Amino acid sequence: MFFIGIDLSWKDKKTTGICILDENRKIRSSRVVQGAKLLTAIQPFIKKTAVIAVDAPLTIGKGKGKLRLFEKFLLTKPFRPWRTNPLPPAFIKS
């Protein structure tokens, strides 16, 4: 079982930090990649991953609500059973 921590960059051309821990809290991978290569970097660990934690601002700009690729990804069908929501409370309709 793995636990993945991701510190996203603002743009695909900038760097994104990744740390992957195993169930014994040993670091299995720790590196910096270009944002566009994030999914490729974590692919070998995904099937056995229990938690993915993402550290990133949720919108671009001053509250304009523009989503990045990663936030749009969390809104897709595979994540709906877990009710993940990358939107800040101000953008969620009750």
N, C-alpha and C positions, 0 to 999 in steps of 0.2 A: 504494500500500500504506500502511496506517495502523497505528499502535500506540496503544492506548488504555490510559490509567492511570486507575484509579478508587479514590478514598478514601471508603469507605462510612461512612455515619452509623449510629448505633445504631437509630434509628427512622425510619419513613417521613416523619414530620413534620419531621425535622431535615435539615440540608443535607449533600449529598454532593458532593465535588470530582471534577471530570473534566478530564483533559488528553489531547488527541489530537495526535499527531505524525505527520508524513508521512515518507516514506522518506529525506528529506534532513534529518530532525530539526528541521523547522520546525514551530512550534506552529500547528495548524489550528483548534483550539478549546480554550479553557481557561475553565471556568466552574464555578459552584456551582449545583446544582439541589436540589429536594426529592427525597428518596430515591425516592419513588413515581414520579417523572418521569425517572428515570435511563435506562430503556430507550428512551423517546421521544427523549431527547437524543442518544444514540449511534446510533440507527437509521440515519441517512443514511450512516454510515461502516462499518457492520457488514460488508457484502458484500466490502469490500476491506481488511478488517482481518486482520493476521497474528497479532497478540498482544494479549490483554487481560490486564492485570495488575491485581489487586485487592488493596488494602491494607485489611484489616479483621480484627478478632478473629473467630475462627471459631465461637464459641458465645456465647450470652447467659447471663449468670449465672455462678455459680461451678462450672464444669465440668458443668453439668446437661445439656449436649448438645442444647439447643434450637436448631434451625436457623432462620435468617432466610430470607426469600423468595429472596434472591440465592444463598445456599448451596444451597437446594432446586433452584433453576434449574440450577446447575452439575451436579447429579446426574441431570438429565434425559437422555433418549436422544441428542439431538444431540451431547452432549459425551462420550459413552461411548467413541468410537473413540480419543480422546486421553487416556483414563484420568484425567481430571480428578477430583480428590477434595477437596472443601472441608473434610473432617473432619480433626481433628488425629490424629496416630498413635495416641493412647490410645483412640480410638473406632473404629479400623479393626480388623475381625476378620481374623485370618490364615487 
